């Protein structure tokens, strides 16, 4: 009987430590970044990626998944502007080893989190979309992988 009372007392005390499910969310909301904001974010992320992986140097090829979003198109154009060859159909010559690129755009608290990653590095930054584009709302986060 003492064990049951102790168990119920412990359960009652620990239940006070829980928060309701709607108090704190850790999920992000997928957003459609369009127009000037997509171009501004893609341009910034492409330039930061170029700083980290080096100049295009003629034969540098980046492989991206096929995506019809405005951000994907803007990112592809920005990378081409930096001199990279961008492949989205998966067709690469046998003698070329492309750099595989993944990206994500998520919305959180009226900001947009942009992430761009390769097998060796991941970059992330928060932006505040504006009518004229987007402005960085955080420092650039760089994670190098071994």
C-alpha positions in Angstrom: 0.0 0.0 0.0 2.9 2.4 0.8 4.3 1.8 -2.7 1.1 2.7 -4.3 0.8 6.0 -2.3 4.5 6.8 -3.1 3.9 6.1 -6.8 0.8 8.3 -7.0 2.6 11.1 -5.1 5.6 10.9 -7.5 3.2 10.8 -10.6 1.3 13.9 -9.3 4.6 15.8 -8.7 6.0 14.9 -12.1 2.8 15.7 -14.0 3.2 19.3 -12.9 6.5 19.5 -14.9 4.9 18.8 -18.3 3.9 21.6 -20.6 0.9 21.5 -22.9 1.5 20.4 -26.5 0.6 23.8 -28.0 2.9 25.8 -25.7 6.1 25.1 -27.6 6.5 23.9 -31.1 9.7 22.6 -32.7 8.3 22.1 -36.2 8.9 24.6 -39.0 6.4 25.6 -41.6 7.3 25.1 -45.3 7.0 28.4 -47.0 7.0 29.5 -50.6 9.7 32.2 -51.0 9.0 34.1 -54.2 10.1 37.1 -56.2 12.7 39.4 -54.9 13.0 37.5 -51.6 13.8 34.3 -53.4 16.5 36.0 -55.5 18.0 37.8 -52.6 18.3 34.7 -50.4 19.5 32.5 -53.3 22.1 35.1 -54.3 23.5 35.4 -50.7 23.5 31.7 -50.1 25.2 31.0 -53.5 27.9 33.6 -52.8 28.5 32.1 -49.3 28.7 28.6 -50.7 31.2 29.8 -53.4 33.4 31.2 -50.6 33.4 27.9 -48.8 33.8 25.4 -51.7 36.0 27.5 -53.9 35.7 29.1 -57.3 34.0 27.3 -60.1 37.2 26.9 -62.1 35.7 25.8 -65.4 34.7 22.2 -64.6 32.9 22.5 -61.3 29.5 20.9 -61.5 26.8 21.1 -58.9 24.0 18.5 -58.9 20.6 19.6 -57.6 17.3 17.8 -57.4 14.7 18.9 -60.0 12.4 21.5 -58.4 10.1 24.0 -60.0 9.9 26.4 -57.0 11.0 30.0 -57.5 13.7 29.6 -54.9 15.2 26.6 -56.7 15.2 28.5 -60.0 16.8 31.5 -58.3 19.5 29.3 -56.6 20.3 27.6 -59.9 20.7 31.0 -61.6 22.8 32.4 -58.8 25.1 29.4 -58.9 25.4 29.7 -62.7 26.3 33.4 -62.1 29.2 32.3 -59.9 30.4 30.1 -62.8 29.2 26.7 -61.7 27.6 24.2 -64.1 24.3 23.1 -62.5 22.7 19.8 -63.4 19.2 19.1 -62.3 18.3 16.1 -64.5 20.9 13.8 -63.0 22.8 13.3 -66.3 26.5 13.9 -65.7 29.4 12.7 -67.8 31.2 9.6 -66.4 34.4 11.5 -65.9 32.8 14.3 -63.8 32.1 14.0 -60.1 29.5 16.6 -59.3 29.1 18.3 -55.9 25.6 17.2 -54.6 23.7 20.1 -53.3 20.7 20.0 -51.0 18.7 23.0 -49.8 15.7 23.8 -47.7 13.5 26.9 -46.9 11.4 27.0 -43.8 9.4 29.7 -42.1 9.5 30.5 -38.4 8.3 33.6 -36.5 8.0 35.8 -39.7 11.4 34.9 -40.8 12.8 32.4 -43.3 15.5 29.9 -42.6 17.6 29.0 -45.6 19.9 26.0 -45.6 22.3 24.8 -48.3 24.5 21.8 -47.9 26.9 19.6 -49.7 28.5 16.4 -48.4 31.4 18.5 -46.9 29.7 21.6 -45.6 26.3 23.0 -44.5 25.3 26.7 -44.4 22.3 28.2 -42.8 21.0 31.7 -42.2 17.8 33.4 -41.2 16.3 36.1 -43.3 13.5 38.7 -43.0 11.6 38.9 -46.2 10.8 42.5 -47.3 9.0 44.0 -50.3 12.3 44.6 -52.0 13.9 41.3 -51.2 15.2 39.9 -48.0 17.7 41.0 -45.3 19.9 38.6 -43.2 18.4 38.3 -39.7 21.3 36.2 -38.3 24.9 35.5 -38.8 25.9 32.8 -41.3 26.1 29.4 -39.7 28.8 27.1 -41.1 29.2 23.4 -40.3 32.1 21.6 -41.9 31.8 17.8 -42.2 34.7 15.4 -42.2 
